[in-house]
Every structure is written in structure tokens, then in C-alpha cells.
Amino acid sequence: MTVTTSSVGLARRPFSDHPCFYSSARGRWRRVHLPVAPRCNVQCNFCNRRYDCANECRPGVASRILKPGEVLPCLENLMRWRSDISVVGIAGPGDPLCDPELSLEALRAVHRAYPDLLICISTNGLNLPGHIDALEEAGVTHVTVTINAVDPEVSRHIYSWVRIRGTTYRGTEAADILLSRQREAVVELKARGFVVKVNTVVIPGINADHIPAIAKEAACLGADIMNCIPLIPVPDTPFEFLASPGDAEIERIRDLASFHIPQMYHCQRCRADAVGLLGTDDCRNSGDTVLRIHS
């Protein structure tokens, strides 16, 4: 089992202690999602971050946003009564690199205070190129990139727009820009030694038949694992009336994708402020979120 060494000379825990990347860790190690990313630079047609029920377990929702200065007091409070937290990450509610300095400030603080912890982010990849040095310096070890299509004709149905350097793009132009930057980022991440997971939201009638092509490209780019996530129809989105794919369909899709790249089978589609073990009430009970513990 690989052990890395932090920048201050302390042994960092094995990469395989990350419960979201490795099924063997899911029942032993807890994760913390820090909701410090308020905005997003991509508008997905299945996403509405304003719709938040405290009892739901869904990516992109959080009870409130933490300011970077609140992160360490919150984490210190957790660490006083938990000895089984292996990873701290940012998975929303927006994209961690839409306002990169907010996320990087929080991650640097965590890495300085707890250099043994694994650190991860989940991003759409649009702003990853140009920030990989900073992520490495902030102690990030694992990166999830959401890639929902590798064909612009498919992608244009999934995203309303992407925004980069103050300019908003739509249609196939937006799709081309996003995919180009995702490809560039995954290749560079792997060249630098990051563990990379590709998340793909399975959207019936939109990209469900396209998943093997995404898996093949993810493997060619060097990604380590793929997570096929069933669509959750969300109110007030263009995809609110689409049906979520059933268990049998997801199993079929994962089997096809597994010919190209290893699959993650234990994702719980967690909130952006979740704390605890995957697959237990920890990630669904608002009393166990970072924000409630902090308060």
C-alpha cells in the first residue's frame, strides 16, 4: 500500500483510505465535504443548487456556504470527536474552481493543520488547466472530473452554457471548450501523480447510449476509475420530467463501461456538506452535516 509524505515531513495516509475512490475504505473511513464553493461556471440542465431539502442526499446542495475562515474551526470541532476521518474535500455546491481562491484558501488551511489527511476536489474541469500547480501545493491528492459527454452534439443538450474569463458560450461551441479543457486537465493531472475519477451523470434519452464512449476516452486519458451516476430529476430544471434510470439499466451501463475502465459501484450521491460514512444515515441526516456540527 502506497504511503506518501506531506510537505512538512509527516506521513500521509494511504491513498486507498479514500472511501469515495476505494470501496474497501467505505466502511472504515469517513469523509468531510466542505461547502465553500458558492458559484458555478457551467449550467447543467439537471442542476438547481437553490432547491435544498435538508433530508435529501444529492450533489449540489448545502444548507449554507462556509467562508474559508470558518473551515478550520469547523474541522477542529469534528476532529475532537472523530478519529476516522481520512479525507476532506470540496464538492460544491458550485464548482471549486469557479472562485478558485476561496477553495484554495480553505484547502491550504486544512493541509497545514492536518497534513496527514487526503484532500480532494470534484469539478467540471473547465478551470482545471492553470490551477493544477496550486492544487498540488494545497495538498490535493484526488480529483474528480465530471465528464458527461465526449461528443459536442451530445454535450450541447446537457449544458445550457459555460462561462470562462467573463465570456459565456452556448451550444456546440461551449461543448468544444469544455471537453478540450477536461481532456487537457485529466492528462496533466495524471502526469503529476493525482488519482483521477471521472463522474458521469447517466441521463436517459440524452447520453445513456454514449457512456461506453466516455469510458473509452476516460481510459485513454489515463483516468483511474469511473463513476456512472443515475440522473436525479430536480424541480425547476430542463430535465425535471426525465425519469431516473433504474438499477438494472445502471448495472448494464456500468458493465459496458467496465470493458474500458474500472467502475465505482458504491456512490451515494452525497450532499456538498456531507460528513460521515458512505451508505449510512451520516450523509442524509442534516444533523450530521459539517454546518450543523459547526453550529
Backbone torsions as a table, in degrees:
resi	resn	phi	psi	omega
1	MET	NA	130.7	-174.6
2	THR	-76.6	135.3	173.2
3	VAL	-121.9	129.2	177.9
4	THR	-100.3	169.3	179.0
5	THR	-118.2	131.3	-178.2
6	SER	-73.8	171.1	-176.9
7	SER	-68.0	-17.0	179.3
8	VAL	-104.0	11.2	171.2
9	GLY	92.0	1.3	178.8
10	LEU	-89.9	145.3	-179.8
11	ALA	-68.1	127.8	175.5
12	ARG	-90.3	145.1	-177.4
13	ARG	-62.5	158.4	-179.3
14	PRO	-58.4	143.4	176.7
15	PHE	-55.8	-32.1	-176.6
16	SER	-72.3	1.0	173.7
17	ASP	-85.7	5.2	178.2
18	HIS	-82.8	112.0	-172.8
19	PRO	-69.8	-20.9	-179.8
20	CYS	-83.3	-24.5	-179.7
21	PHE	-95.4	-26.4	-173.4
22	TYR	-129.0	117.0	-178.4
23	SER	-60.4	-31.0	-178.5
24	SER	-64.0	-18.9	-178.5
25	ALA	-97.4	-7.4	-168.9
26	ARG	-64.1	-32.2	-178.7
27	GLY	-94.8	0.1	-175.5
28	ARG	-115.1	-30.8	-172.4
29	TRP	-124.3	138.9	178.7
30	ARG	-98.8	156.0	176.2
31	ARG	-121.1	159.6	177.0
32	VAL	-124.9	126.8	172.5
33	HIS	-102.1	121.9	179.1
34	LEU	-96.3	113.6	-177.7
35	PRO	-83.1	75.3	-176.3
36	VAL	-109.6	-0.3	-175.3
37	ALA	-105.8	101.1	-172.4
38	PRO	-82.2	-28.5	-170.6
39	ARG	-118.8	165.1	177.6
40	CYS	-132.2	148.5	-179.4
41	ASN	-101.8	6.5	177.5
42	VAL	-136.3	136.0	175.4
43	GLN	-107.2	105.5	177.3
44	CYS	-83.2	146.2	-177.6
45	ASN	-77.8	1.3	175.8
46	PHE	-112.6	3.7	-169.9
47	CYS	-111.7	131.9	170.5
48	ASN	-141.1	97.5	-175.0
49	ARG	-74.0	-13.0	-179.8
50	ARG	-80.0	-16.9	-178.6
51	TYR	-91.1	109.4	-173.5
52	ASP	-138.3	111.9	169.4
53	CYS	-101.3	128.4	-173.7
54	ALA	-61.8	-22.1	-177.1
55	ASN	-95.4	0.6	-179.0
56	GLU	-93.3	153.6	176.9
57	CYS	-115.3	100.2	-175.1
58	ARG	-152.1	137.3	175.6
59	PRO	-59.4	150.0	173.7
60	GLY	89.0	6.1	178.0
61	VAL	-124.7	147.2	176.5
62	ALA	-155.2	150.4	-178.0
63	SER	-69.3	-33.7	171.7
64	ARG	-162.6	170.2	-179.9
65	ILE	-94.2	134.4	172.5
66	LEU	-85.2	137.0	169.2
67	LYS	-79.1	151.3	-179.0
68	PRO	-52.7	-35.8	-179.7
69	GLY	-70.0	-15.6	178.7
70	GLU	-88.3	-12.2	-171.1
71	VAL	-64.3	-51.3	-176.2
72	LEU	-64.9	-45.2	175.4
73	PRO	-56.7	-39.8	177.8
74	CYS	-62.5	-47.5	-177.1
75	LEU	-69.1	-38.8	178.2
76	GLU	-61.2	-38.0	178.1
77	ASN	-63.8	-41.3	177.4
78	LEU	-63.7	-46.8	-174.6
79	MET	-65.2	-20.2	178.4
80	ARG	-67.7	-27.7	-177.5
81	TRP	-123.1	5.4	177.1
82	ARG	-129.4	129.3	176.7
83	SER	-112.5	6.3	-174.2
84	ASP	-118.2	24.8	174.3
85	ILE	-87.0	123.0	-177.9
86	SER	-108.3	-20.3	-172.8
87	VAL	-146.4	140.9	173.2
88	VAL	-120.8	133.0	-177.5
89	GLY	-143.4	170.5	174.3
90	ILE	-120.7	120.1	-179.0
91	ALA	-133.0	36.9	176.5
92	GLY	126.3	-163.5	6.0
93	PRO	-71.6	-20.2	172.1
94	GLY	-95.1	-155.8	177.4
95	ASP	-94.8	131.8	-176.7
96	PRO	-59.1	-23.6	-176.8
97	LEU	-107.5	11.5	170.7
98	CYS	-70.7	-44.0	170.7
99	ASP	-117.7	77.0	-166.9
100	PRO	-60.5	-34.2	-175.8
101	GLU	-66.9	-31.7	176.3
102	LEU	-61.6	-48.9	-178.8
103	SER	-67.9	-43.9	-177.6
104	LEU	-64.9	-37.6	177.2
105	GLU	-61.3	-43.9	179.7
106	ALA	-65.5	-43.5	-177.8
107	LEU	-67.5	-39.7	177.6
108	ARG	-61.3	-41.9	-179.5
109	ALA	-63.4	-42.8	179.0
110	VAL	-63.2	-44.6	-176.7
111	HIS	-66.3	-37.1	177.3
112	ARG	-66.0	-41.6	-175.4
113	ALA	-79.6	-33.4	-176.0
114	TYR	-134.4	71.0	-173.7
115	PRO	-67.6	-12.4	178.4
116	ASP	-82.6	-18.2	-177.1
117	LEU	-73.4	145.7	167.7
118	LEU	-74.6	149.2	-179.1
119	ILE	-131.8	135.3	-178.8
120	CYS	-139.3	161.5	170.3
121	ILE	-135.4	155.3	173.0
122	SER	-121.4	125.7	-170.8
123	THR	-144.0	158.2	173.7
124	ASN	-78.5	-10.8	175.0
125	GLY	89.4	-8.0	-175.6
126	LEU	-60.5	-40.9	-177.9
127	ASN	-103.2	10.8	178.8
128	LEU	-63.3	-48.0	177.5
129	PRO	-57.5	130.8	-178.3
130	GLY	97.2	-13.5	179.8
131	HIS	-118.8	5.3	-175.5
132	ILE	-69.1	-38.2	174.9
133	ASP	-56.9	-46.5	-177.1
134	ALA	-66.4	-36.8	177.5
135	LEU	-65.0	-41.7	178.6
136	GLU	-62.6	-44.1	179.8
137	GLU	-65.2	-28.2	179.5
138	ALA	-83.6	1.9	175.5
139	GLY	89.7	8.9	-179.3
140	VAL	-66.9	134.8	-179.2
141	THR	-116.4	-30.9	-174.9
142	HIS	-125.8	135.1	179.1
143	VAL	-130.7	129.7	172.7
144	THR	-105.1	128.6	177.6
145	VAL	-116.4	123.9	179.0
146	THR	-85.2	114.0	178.7
147	ILE	-122.3	108.5	-175.4
148	ASN	-98.7	-4.9	177.6
149	ALA	-167.5	150.1	173.0
150	VAL	-120.4	10.8	174.8
151	ASP	-122.2	118.7	-178.4
152	PRO	-55.6	-28.6	179.6
153	GLU	-70.3	-26.9	173.0
154	VAL	-81.9	-44.5	-175.5
155	SER	-59.4	-36.6	-174.8
156	ARG	-65.0	-19.1	176.6
157	HIS	-85.1	-12.7	-175.0
158	ILE	-96.8	-31.8	-175.5
159	TYR	-115.4	134.2	174.2
160	SER	-75.8	-39.5	179.1
161	TRP	-164.3	162.1	166.6
162	VAL	-128.1	149.6	-176.7
163	ARG	-129.9	125.4	-179.6
164	ILE	-141.1	132.5	-178.8
165	ARG	50.6	41.2	174.7
166	GLY	82.0	-1.8	-179.7
167	THR	-110.4	135.0	-179.6
168	THR	-101.0	131.4	179.7
169	TYR	-118.9	150.0	-179.6
170	ARG	-133.8	168.4	173.2
171	GLY	64.9	-147.9	-176.9
172	THR	-68.4	-27.0	176.2
173	GLU	-63.2	-44.9	176.8
174	ALA	-61.4	-42.4	-179.0
175	ALA	-62.6	-43.3	179.4
176	ASP	-61.6	-44.2	-179.0
177	ILE	-63.5	-48.1	-177.5
178	LEU	-61.8	-48.1	-177.1
179	LEU	-65.5	-40.2	179.3
180	SER	-59.7	-42.8	-178.3
181	ARG	-74.6	-32.3	174.7
182	GLN	-64.2	-45.3	178.7
183	ARG	-60.0	-47.9	179.7
184	GLU	-58.1	-42.9	-175.8
185	ALA	-68.0	-45.0	-177.6
186	VAL	-63.5	-42.2	179.3
187	VAL	-61.3	-44.6	-179.1
188	GLU	-69.6	-39.6	177.8
189	LEU	-57.5	-45.7	-179.1
190	LYS	-68.3	-34.9	178.0
191	ALA	-64.7	-24.6	-178.0
192	ARG	-96.8	0.0	174.5
193	GLY	93.2	9.4	175.4
194	PHE	-72.3	151.6	168.3
195	VAL	-88.0	128.3	-172.1
196	VAL	-122.2	128.0	173.7
197	LYS	-113.9	138.2	173.4
198	VAL	-103.3	121.2	172.4
199	ASN	-94.3	138.0	175.6
200	THR	-135.2	122.4	175.9
201	VAL	-81.8	122.0	-178.6
202	VAL	-85.7	114.9	-173.5
203	ILE	-117.3	105.9	-178.1
204	PRO	-55.9	134.6	179.2
205	GLY	79.7	-5.8	-178.4
206	ILE	-117.3	-60.9	-177.3
207	ASN	-130.3	5.8	-174.3
208	ALA	-59.1	-38.8	179.6
209	ASP	-80.4	-5.5	-175.5
210	HIS	-96.8	-6.6	-173.2
211	ILE	-60.6	-43.5	178.4
212	PRO	-58.3	-35.0	178.0
213	ALA	-66.6	-38.8	176.9
214	ILE	-65.0	-43.2	179.9
215	ALA	-61.4	-42.9	-179.9
216	LYS	-62.6	-43.7	-179.9
217	GLU	-68.8	-39.9	178.5
218	ALA	-58.5	-41.4	178.5
219	ALA	-65.2	-42.5	179.7
220	CYS	-63.4	-32.7	178.9
221	LEU	-76.2	-15.8	177.4
222	GLY	104.4	5.6	-180.0
223	ALA	-59.3	151.3	-174.9
224	ASP	-87.7	-33.5	-172.9
225	ILE	-157.1	157.4	-179.8
226	MET	-127.2	143.5	179.2
227	ASN	-124.2	108.5	177.7
228	CYS	-89.4	115.2	-171.9
229	ILE	-108.3	123.3	177.4
230	PRO	-63.6	137.5	175.1
231	LEU	-55.3	137.1	168.9
232	ILE	-108.9	108.3	178.7
233	PRO	-63.0	127.7	-174.7
234	VAL	-118.7	135.0	179.1
235	PRO	-55.7	147.7	176.2
236	ASP	63.4	35.7	171.4
237	THR	-128.2	158.0	178.1
238	PRO	-59.0	-24.7	-178.2
239	PHE	-101.3	18.3	-173.9
240	GLU	-64.9	-24.5	-176.9
241	PHE	-99.1	1.5	174.7
242	LEU	-74.6	148.4	177.9
243	ALA	-83.4	144.8	173.2
244	SER	-74.2	136.7	178.9
245	PRO	-64.0	141.7	-178.3
246	GLY	-76.4	171.2	-177.8
247	ASP	-59.3	-41.3	-178.2
248	ALA	-65.5	-38.3	179.5
249	GLU	-68.2	-42.5	178.1
250	ILE	-63.7	-40.2	177.9
251	GLU	-62.2	-41.3	178.3
252	ARG	-63.4	-44.4	-178.7
253	ILE	-64.8	-42.8	178.6
254	ARG	-64.5	-38.0	178.1
255	ASP	-61.3	-42.6	178.6
256	LEU	-65.7	-44.0	-179.2
257	ALA	-66.6	-29.0	-176.6
258	SER	-67.9	-14.9	173.9
259	PHE	-65.6	-21.5	-176.2
260	HIS	-106.8	-37.6	-171.8
261	ILE	-152.9	143.3	177.5
262	PRO	-56.3	145.4	-176.9
263	GLN	-108.1	146.2	171.0
264	MET	-91.5	129.8	-175.9
265	TYR	-114.9	-1.3	-170.8
266	HIS	-117.8	16.9	-179.9
267	CYS	-62.6	138.9	178.6
268	GLN	-110.0	6.5	177.4
269	ARG	52.8	59.8	-168.7
270	CYS	-78.6	157.5	174.7
271	ARG	-66.8	165.5	178.1
272	ALA	-77.3	-6.9	178.4
273	ASP	-123.5	26.7	-176.0
274	ALA	-75.5	150.9	175.0
275	VAL	-140.0	139.0	170.5
276	GLY	123.0	-162.7	178.3
277	LEU	-78.6	145.4	171.4
278	LEU	-69.7	144.5	173.8
279	GLY	78.4	12.2	174.7
280	THR	-123.8	178.9	-179.7
281	ASP	-68.4	-9.8	-179.3
282	ASP	-53.4	-40.4	-173.3
283	CYS	-89.2	-5.0	-179.0
284	ARG	-110.5	-20.6	-176.3
285	ASN	-89.1	115.6	-176.4
286	SER	-61.5	-20.5	176.2
287	GLY	-66.6	-16.1	-179.5
288	ASP	-108.2	15.0	176.5
289	THR	-80.9	162.0	177.7
290	VAL	-53.5	-43.7	-172.4
291	LEU	-67.7	-40.1	-179.8
292	ARG	-69.0	-39.9	178.7
293	ILE	-63.2	-41.4	-178.9
294	HIS	-64.3	-37.2	-176.7
295	SER	-78.3	NA	NA
